[in-house]
Amino acid sequence: MAKAKQTQEQKRAFWRTHITSWEKTDISQAEYCRQNGLNSRSFGYWKKRQGCEKVTPVSFVPVP
């Protein structure tokens, strides 16, 4: 039996779910993909396509 082809919206929802889950962690994108059996290149593609970016907080240090 052939595997049913996913619609574009199903793919978007799948990756949106994983990207949102990854953003809530403190692990790298590569590690998240390893733990969840995902292709890291596909993850990066969808992350960029959906405009998601995990941002690390910046702190300033006073200069004497």
Buried (B, 14 or more C-beta within 10 A) or exposed (E): EEEEEEEEEEEBEEBBEBBEEBEEEEEEBEEBBEEEEBEBEEBEEBBEEEEBEBEEEEEEEEEE
